């Protein structure tokens, strides 16, 4: 598959705690959004992503369990480093992964970074946010408008490096011809409406140009957070 990624600190923050990695020989694509004081968030996101890539590469086989085990190991390493270094206490990260296994794409997700598919003119979200808003607020019947300003709106219910146990969501999506897949941090999808994202993916241009448009649009909307986009494209004829 064709792939391109781009990350930007945004308009408010001086550092970038997002991190992504394209492991094209493995068709493995990873994105993480770190959290923690000082440089801890940056350390957590990079450590988690690099750990998953390392574990998948060493496994030498392709299966959904390999990816899930790799994410479990990433959780252990982030947690261990945070416990062993007082400057890293409290660090954690989201993690969204996409790995091609045969004729499917396996997505795995922890936190509120997302994966979308754009196909036949429509954008659909693949992952589910592990947030208070999504898992608690909506179940309590709180409306979307109220949730946008709710004091718990930024609270994650799950993240890498926060506890010994990590709840990983996974989704298998068949590879279809001429589809685009977007991995994004909440600095992108938390700022841009899905209609805007859909319009930009529908437009002409390379994956690089579309990533730049998405990030520029998020920054024009205020860019309150780090913003990262990873775009994948399946071939028009379905081969490759």
Secondary structure as GFF3:
##gff-version 3
##sequence-region A 1 240
A	DSSP	beta_strand	2	8	.	.	.	ID=ss1
A	DSSP	beta_strand	18	23	.	.	.	ID=ss2
A	DSSP	three_ten_helix	24	26	.	.	.	ID=ss3
A	DSSP	beta_strand	28	35	.	.	.	ID=ss4
A	DSSP	alpha_helix	40	59	.	.	.	ID=ss5
A	DSSP	alpha_helix	64	84	.	.	.	ID=ss6
A	DSSP	three_ten_helix	86	88	.	.	.	ID=ss7
A	DSSP	beta_strand	92	93	.	.	.	ID=ss8
A	DSSP	beta_strand	95	101	.	.	.	ID=ss9
A	DSSP	beta_strand	104	110	.	.	.	ID=ss10
A	DSSP	beta_strand	114	119	.	.	.	ID=ss11
A	DSSP	beta_strand	122	125	.	.	.	ID=ss12
A	DSSP	alpha_helix	132	132	.	.	.	ID=ss13
A	DSSP	pi_helix	133	137	.	.	.	ID=ss14
A	DSSP	alpha_helix	144	148	.	.	.	ID=ss15
A	DSSP	beta_strand	169	174	.	.	.	ID=ss16
A	DSSP	beta_strand	180	184	.	.	.	ID=ss17
A	DSSP	alpha_helix	186	189	.	.	.	ID=ss18
A	DSSP	alpha_helix	194	202	.	.	.	ID=ss19
A	DSSP	alpha_helix	207	220	.	.	.	ID=ss20
A	DSSP	beta_strand	227	233	.	.	.	ID=ss21
###
